[in-house]
Amino acid sequence: MGSIADPGELTQPPPPQPPPSFDDFQRQTSLMTSCTLLWKELSDHFTSLEQNLEKKSAALKAKLKTLDSQTNTSLDELNCRESTLSTVLSMALEKVEKSKAGAILSLAQQNGVSNGAESGEGEVDDSLGVFLKLKTFCIRMDFKNFWGFVVVRKKELESLRQEIPKALGECVDPPKFVLEAISEVFPVDTRKGNDNSANNSNNNGNYDLGWACVLLLESLVPVLVDPMLGKKRMLVTPSIKEKAKEIAEIWKKSLEDRGGVENVKTPDVHTFLQHLVTFGIVKEEDLGLYRKLVVASAWRKQMPKLAVSLGLADKMPDIIEELISRGQQVDAVHFIFEVDLVDEFPPVPLLKAFLKDAKKLATSILEDPNNTGRAAHMAAKKEQSAIRAVIKCIEEYKLEAEFPPENLKKRLEQLEKTKTEKRKPVVVPANKRTRASNGEHVPPAKAGRLTNAYVSSFPAAPTFVRSPSHSPYHAGVPAYPSPPAIYGHGSRSPSPYIYSPEAYPGAPVTYPAYGGYGNPMAPAYQQPYY
């Protein structure tokens, strides 16, 4: 019997797989390329993250290092302040005792010495005499006579600027002395008869005393600095600082009565801002007010430094742009150099733009039909003022290489020459009617053409000779026909009369040679830019 076959032996082998096609190869190649690109992208991303983390870590380490350095510096300063505090206090007490002894000695000798310092008698011929006078007032804390002595010597400003700080050092309490001295004018002017009268003893013949207030406040700064730490610590007591704050608040409250920020007088603004800087009472919340005041009085030469001291250094670019938009390019240049923004605001184009604006203004004045009399003079004056300001700015900041001033100086000389030629007196031809013998005033040659004048047809009247007892002249004075319409009331009598400018109809009025607004050659005071 035959065996049964194994089922496994009956199974057929699988058919062979077809060879891969070219399309499959391309798909696999594309997949490998995509995977490679994705891997590269992920790798670059993680590398970038790692680099950013390293940069941030380095920046944090640098900041921590800077903070540590600043902390150590602050701790060192605090330790220095603490270690020097006792020394400074002992020096201050010694100074107070010395000033006290000097004041007592001065008061004890008051009856035996001249009272010229108080009464204003005596002449002060040199800086030493000025210092001795100021020192006497400071030792006695006589702020009234000190103030009166200063305000009448504006012409000696440079001498006062040098001697007042040394004299204030002799005071027992310099900050209080200065606040009391300027209290008549700042924060509110309390002088009686507040006018510009020279006979007014309260204002000493000078209405504007803001310059004296600024001078005293500036002179007080070197007196208040710490003898060991300098300006890092100002020697102002809490009571004086509170009083200074009250004065500043009074001034701010009276600002509206002064006409607001735009109308307040520049000396008042300067005094207020210097007051804040001197006593260190700048407020963060008032920076907006300070900025407005600085812009309104930007032409004042000290304003850039005051702006920095007031904490407006960060706002300087905005202030400069506002000044440029207002056409105050020269003022803007001073602010630019104060905070070193020359790269951001090149000064030379600004100065050229200022000259261009001034030239346009002069041209508009010349073209004004309502101002033909003094148009040429005013236009030349405007252009001269602008050129002088630009030349001064070029010389102050050494801009000659970028903006040579030779052409400006030539133009200024040309304007000055034209002005001088216009001032030359006009040669008037001799009048045939002039009497050189006795120099008496004669009627004008065209007097006969006046409406009320009358020309007589009669011959000239005989010569009238004055009596020697009534006149110093010995020459005869010819008479003129009497106009009947005025003097003769219808009579045609040729009776003589003596000419009088008051009686003659249409008598000429005598004016100065170049006076009057209608004379284009009239000299005018050239106001400086600063």
Solvent accessible surface area in square Angstrom, and as a share of the most:
residue,aa,sasa,rsa
1,M,236,1.05
2,G,67,0.64
3,S,115,0.74
4,I,168,0.85
5,A,62,0.48
6,D,77,0.40
7,P,105,0.66
8,G,51,0.49
9,E,133,0.60
10,L,125,0.62
11,T,104,0.61
12,Q,146,0.65
13,P,106,0.66
14,P,117,0.74
15,P,109,0.69
16,P,128,0.80
17,Q,161,0.71
18,P,106,0.67
19,P,115,0.73
20,P,118,0.74
21,S,59,0.38
22,F,134,0.56
23,D,85,0.44
24,D,44,0.23
25,F,124,0.52
26,Q,95,0.42
27,R,151,0.55
28,Q,117,0.52
29,T,66,0.38
30,S,67,0.43
31,L,114,0.56
32,M,127,0.57
33,T,71,0.41
34,S,62,0.40
35,C,71,0.42
36,T,84,0.49
37,L,111,0.55
38,L,102,0.51
39,W,185,0.65
40,K,122,0.52
41,E,115,0.52
42,L,82,0.41
43,S,49,0.32
44,D,76,0.39
45,H,98,0.44
46,F,128,0.53
47,T,63,0.37
48,S,50,0.32
49,L,78,0.39
50,E,103,0.46
51,Q,95,0.42
52,N,69,0.35
53,L,123,0.61
54,E,106,0.47
55,K,143,0.61
56,K,131,0.55
57,S,47,0.30
58,A,59,0.46
59,A,49,0.38
60,L,110,0.55
61,K,137,0.58
62,A,56,0.43
63,K,128,0.54
64,L,106,0.53
65,K,154,0.65
66,T,67,0.39
67,L,102,0.51
68,D,84,0.44
69,S,62,0.40
70,Q,103,0.46
71,T,72,0.42
72,N,85,0.44
73,T,70,0.41
74,S,55,0.35
75,L,91,0.45
76,D,90,0.47
77,E,74,0.33
78,L,104,0.52
79,N,88,0.45
80,C,54,0.32
81,R,80,0.29
82,E,130,0.58
83,S,76,0.49
84,T,12,0.07
85,L,83,0.41
86,S,76,0.49
87,T,58,0.34
88,V,4,0.02
89,L,97,0.48
90,S,59,0.38
91,M,82,0.37
92,A,38,0.29
93,L,118,0.59
94,E,122,0.55
95,K,80,0.34
96,V,53,0.31
97,E,107,0.48
98,K,149,0.63
99,S,6,0.04
100,K,106,0.45
101,A,60,0.47
102,G,23,0.22
103,A,15,0.12
104,I,99,0.50
105,L,105,0.52
106,S,19,0.12
107,L,97,0.48
108,A,75,0.58
109,Q,90,0.40
110,Q,60,0.27
111,N,151,0.77
112,G,72,0.70
113,V,74,0.43
114,S,95,0.61
115,N,81,0.42
116,G,9,0.08
117,A,19,0.15
118,E,46,0.21
119,S,69,0.45
120,G,62,0.59
121,E,115,0.51
122,G,56,0.54
123,E,155,0.70
124,V,23,0.13
125,D,132,0.68
126,D,84,0.43
127,S,52,0.34
128,L,111,0.55
129,G,18,0.18
130,V,3,0.01
131,F,38,0.16
132,L,93,0.46
133,K,40,0.17
134,L,0,0.00
135,K,62,0.26
136,T,37,0.21
137,F,1,0.01
138,C,0,0.00
139,I,24,0.12
140,R,46,0.17
141,M,59,0.26
142,D,32,0.17
143,F,57,0.24
144,K,151,0.64
145,N,47,0.24
146,F,0,0.00
147,W,13,0.04
148,G,25,0.24
149,F,17,0.07
150,V,0,0.00
151,V,3,0.02
152,V,83,0.47
153,R,44,0.16
154,K,93,0.39
155,K,206,0.87
156,E,64,0.29
157,L,49,0.24
158,E,111,0.50
159,S,29,0.19
160,L,0,0.00
161,R,96,0.35
162,Q,121,0.54
163,E,11,0.05
164,I,0,0.00
165,P,31,0.19
166,K,111,0.47
167,A,0,0.00
168,L,0,0.00
169,G,20,0.19
170,E,46,0.21
171,C,1,0.01
172,V,56,0.32
173,D,45,0.23
174,P,15,0.10
175,P,9,0.05
176,K,91,0.39
177,F,1,0.00
178,V,0,0.00
179,L,3,0.02
180,E,48,0.22
181,A,3,0.03
182,I,1,0.01
183,S,52,0.34
184,E,56,0.25
185,V,19,0.11
186,F,8,0.03
187,P,19,0.12
188,V,62,0.36
189,D,47,0.24
190,T,93,0.54
191,R,17,0.06
192,K,162,0.69
193,G,51,0.49
194,N,69,0.35
195,D,68,0.35
196,N,111,0.57
197,S,43,0.28
198,A,90,0.70
199,N,145,0.75
200,N,23,0.12
201,S,94,0.61
202,N,57,0.29
203,N,0,0.00
204,N,56,0.29
205,G,33,0.32
206,N,41,0.21
207,Y,77,0.29
208,D,58,0.30
209,L,2,0.01
210,G,4,0.04
211,W,26,0.09
212,A,0,0.00
213,C,1,0.00
214,V,8,0.05
215,L,4,0.02
216,L,0,0.00
217,L,0,0.00
218,E,48,0.21
219,S,6,0.04
220,L,0,0.00
221,V,29,0.17
222,P,72,0.46
223,V,27,0.15
224,L,4,0.02
225,V,35,0.20
226,D,2,0.01
227,P,74,0.46
228,M,99,0.44
229,L,33,0.17
230,G,28,0.27
231,K,152,0.64
232,K,145,0.61
233,R,26,0.09
234,M,60,0.27
235,L,67,0.34
236,V,24,0.14
237,T,74,0.43
238,P,110,0.69
239,S,80,0.52
240,I,13,0.06
241,K,69,0.29
242,E,94,0.42
243,K,70,0.30
244,A,0,0.00
245,K,68,0.29
246,E,109,0.49
247,I,20,0.10
248,A,6,0.05
249,E,54,0.24
250,I,85,0.43
251,W,0,0.00
252,K,42,0.18
253,K,160,0.68
254,S,19,0.12
255,L,13,0.06
256,E,135,0.61
257,D,129,0.67
258,R,62,0.23
259,G,37,0.36
260,G,13,0.13
261,V,27,0.16
262,E,123,0.55
263,N,108,0.56
264,V,13,0.08
265,K,104,0.44
266,T,18,0.10
267,P,23,0.15
268,D,34,0.18
269,V,0,0.00
270,H,1,0.01
271,T,3,0.02
272,F,1,0.00
273,L,0,0.00
274,Q,13,0.06
275,H,0,0.00
276,L,3,0.02
277,V,41,0.23
278,T,0,0.00
279,F,2,0.01
280,G,49,0.47
281,I,10,0.05
282,V,56,0.32
283,K,65,0.28
284,E,134,0.60
285,E,134,0.60
286,D,23,0.12
287,L,23,0.12
288,G,42,0.40
289,L,39,0.20
290,Y,3,0.01
291,R,55,0.20
292,K,117,0.49
293,L,0,0.00
294,V,0,0.00
295,V,3,0.02
296,A,31,0.24
297,S,2,0.02
298,A,4,0.03
299,W,100,0.35
300,R,45,0.17
301,K,105,0.44
302,Q,73,0.32
303,M,0,0.00
304,P,7,0.05
305,K,133,0.57
306,L,10,0.05
307,A,0,0.00
308,V,57,0.33
309,S,64,0.41
310,L,1,0.01
311,G,46,0.44
312,L,0,0.00
313,A,47,0.36
314,D,134,0.69
315,K,73,0.31
316,M,1,0.00
317,P,38,0.24
318,D,79,0.41
319,I,0,0.00
320,I,0,0.00
321,E,92,0.41
322,E,47,0.21
323,L,0,0.00
324,I,48,0.24
325,S,93,0.60
326,R,110,0.40
327,G,31,0.30
328,Q,41,0.18
329,Q,11,0.05
330,V,0,0.00
331,D,2,0.01
332,A,0,0.00
333,V,0,0.00
334,H,15,0.07
335,F,0,0.00
336,I,0,0.00
337,F,55,0.23
338,E,62,0.28
339,V,36,0.21
340,D,115,0.60
341,L,39,0.19
342,V,46,0.27
343,D,143,0.74
344,E,101,0.45
345,F,22,0.09
346,P,70,0.44
347,P,4,0.02
348,V,13,0.07
349,P,77,0.48
350,L,24,0.12
351,L,0,0.00
352,K,105,0.44
353,A,38,0.29
354,F,23,0.10
355,L,29,0.15
356,K,123,0.52
357,D,62,0.32
358,A,13,0.10
359,K,97,0.41
360,K,122,0.52
361,L,88,0.44
362,A,5,0.04
363,T,56,0.32
364,S,58,0.37
365,I,22,0.11
366,L,99,0.49
367,E,126,0.57
368,D,51,0.26
369,P,109,0.68
370,N,140,0.72
371,N,42,0.22
372,T,105,0.61
373,G,25,0.24
374,R,38,0.14
375,A,6,0.05
376,A,38,0.30
377,H,16,0.07
378,M,67,0.30
379,A,4,0.03
380,A,27,0.21
381,K,56,0.24
382,K,89,0.38
383,E,18,0.08
384,Q,2,0.01
385,S,24,0.16
386,A,6,0.05
387,I,5,0.03
388,R,84,0.31
389,A,2,0.02
390,V,0,0.00
391,I,17,0.09
392,K,85,0.36
393,C,1,0.01
394,I,0,0.00
395,E,81,0.36
396,E,71,0.32
397,Y,48,0.18
398,K,159,0.67
399,L,10,0.05
400,E,68,0.31
401,A,104,0.81
402,E,113,0.51
403,F,21,0.09
404,P,76,0.48
405,P,7,0.05
406,E,98,0.44
407,N,112,0.58
408,L,21,0.10
409,K,84,0.36
410,K,134,0.57
411,R,74,0.27
412,L,30,0.15
413,E,119,0.53
414,Q,102,0.46
415,L,16,0.08
416,E,59,0.26
417,K,132,0.56
418,T,60,0.35
419,K,37,0.16
420,T,77,0.45
421,E,89,0.40
422,K,73,0.31
423,R,97,0.36
424,K,123,0.52
425,P,113,0.71
426,V,110,0.63
427,V,136,0.78
428,V,121,0.69
429,P,115,0.73
430,A,102,0.79
431,N,66,0.34
432,K,201,0.85
433,R,96,0.35
434,T,84,0.49
435,R,35,0.13
436,A,101,0.79
437,S,88,0.57
438,N,12,0.06
439,G,63,0.60
440,E,44,0.20
441,H,97,0.43
442,V,26,0.15
443,P,4,0.02
444,P,46,0.29
445,A,67,0.52
446,K,130,0.55
447,A,4,0.03
448,G,39,0.38
449,R,190,0.69
450,L,68,0.34
451,T,136,0.79
452,N,94,0.48
453,A,24,0.19
454,Y,67,0.26
455,V,113,0.65
456,S,19,0.12
457,S,94,0.61
458,F,84,0.35
459,P,111,0.70
460,A,85,0.66
461,A,18,0.14
462,P,111,0.70
463,T,89,0.52
464,F,98,0.41
465,V,107,0.61
466,R,68,0.25
467,S,50,0.32
468,P,108,0.68
469,S,95,0.61
470,H,159,0.71
471,S,7,0.05
472,P,108,0.68
473,Y,99,0.38
474,H,162,0.72
475,A,43,0.33
476,G,33,0.32
477,V,10,0.06
478,P,61,0.39
479,A,10,0.08
480,Y,48,0.18
481,P,45,0.28
482,S,15,0.10
483,P,7,0.05
484,P,15,0.10
485,A,83,0.64
486,I,62,0.31
487,Y,73,0.28
488,G,24,0.23
489,H,164,0.73
490,G,60,0.58
491,S,56,0.36
492,R,131,0.48
493,S,56,0.36
494,P,57,0.36
495,S,60,0.38
496,P,64,0.40
497,Y,46,0.18
498,I,73,0.37
499,Y,26,0.10
500,S,38,0.24
501,P,56,0.35
502,E,154,0.69
503,A,56,0.43
504,Y,31,0.12
505,P,22,0.14
506,G,55,0.53
507,A,30,0.23
508,P,63,0.40
509,V,106,0.61
510,T,127,0.74
511,Y,165,0.63
512,P,100,0.63
513,A,89,0.69
514,Y,48,0.18
515,G,32,0.31
516,G,54,0.51
517,Y,187,0.71
518,G,62,0.60
519,N,33,0.17
520,P,59,0.37
521,M,59,0.26
522,A,7,0.06
523,P,71,0.45
524,A,23,0.18
525,Y,161,0.61
526,Q,39,0.17
527,Q,115,0.51
528,P,90,0.57
529,Y,61,0.23
530,Y,62,0.24
